[in-house]
Amino acid sequence: MTPFLLLATRADDAAADGEYEALLRFGGLAPDQLHRVRAEASSLPDIDLRRYAGVIIGGSPFNASDPVESKSPGQLRVEREISSLLDEVVARDMPFLGACYGVGTLGVHQGGVIDRTYGEPVGAVPITLTAAGRKDPLFAGLPSTFDAFVGHKEAVRTPPPGAVVLATSPHCPVQAFRIKENLYATQFHPELDVPGIVARVEVYRHAGYFPPDELTQVIEAVSGAVVDQPPRILANFVARYAR
C-alpha cells in the first residue's frame, strides 16, 4: 500500500505522538502506511508527492491569523514551507485532509478569511452536515448531525472562493469545506475521542484555550461527551484514496 503523509507541527512529543497514534488507529493504518514529518522540528525535506496516496495536516498550536510580528521564526518557516507544498497539492487536486490547523493552512492558501470571529472553547459541539456534506463520500455513514470535539482560537470567517461548505455548527459556520474534488479541511478534530482530548487539554493547559485553573472542570465536561462518529471520516479518507 502506498503510504499517506502526515505533516505534523506539534512541538510537544506527547501531543504529537498521541495525534499520530490516533490517526493510525482510526485510519486503520500501520506505521509504515503513515509517514510522519515533524515540520516544526526542522525544514521540510524534499517531498516527492508521487510517493504518497494523500496528505494529512494535523492540529497545531500555531494560528494562521496571528499578526506576523507575533509569529516565531519557526512558525513563519512552517507556514512558508507548507504553503509551498500546498501549491503542488492543490494544482494536482491531490487527496488532502487538514484537521483544525488544516483549515487555516488550506483556507489562507486558497484566499479565505481566517480570524478569531468564530473561535470555540474546548468541548463537544453538534456538527451538522450541509446538503453537500450529506452527499460527500468523506462523510459516508455518518448521521446528519453528530458531536465532535473542538477547541480553536481561529476559524473560517469567509470561505475560499469556490469552496463547498460541508458542515457547520451553532457557533462556527464553517466546520468543514472542500476545494475541488479531493481537498478537505475540518475545523473539528476527527482524530479525537474522549481519552484523546483529555490528554490534549492536559498538554495545552497553559496555551490559552481555557484558564489553567479550570483544567479539572474542562476534563469533567469532555469526559461526559459521546463522540464516536468523527473517526469514521479518517477511515473514509483512507478507504477512498488508498492505493
Secondary structure, 3 states (H helix, E strand, C coil): CCCEEEEECCCCHHHHHHHHHHHHHHHCCCHHHEEEEECCCCCCCCCCHHHCCCEEECCCCCCCCCCHHHCCHHHHHHHHHHHHHHHHHHHHCCCEEEECHHHHHHHHHCCCEEECCCCEEEEEEEEEECHHHHHCHHHCCCCCEEEEEEEECCEEEECCCCCEEEEEECCEEEEEEEECCCEEEECCECCCCHHHHHHHHHHCCCCCCCCHHHHHHHHHHHHCCCCCCCHHHHHHHHHHHCC
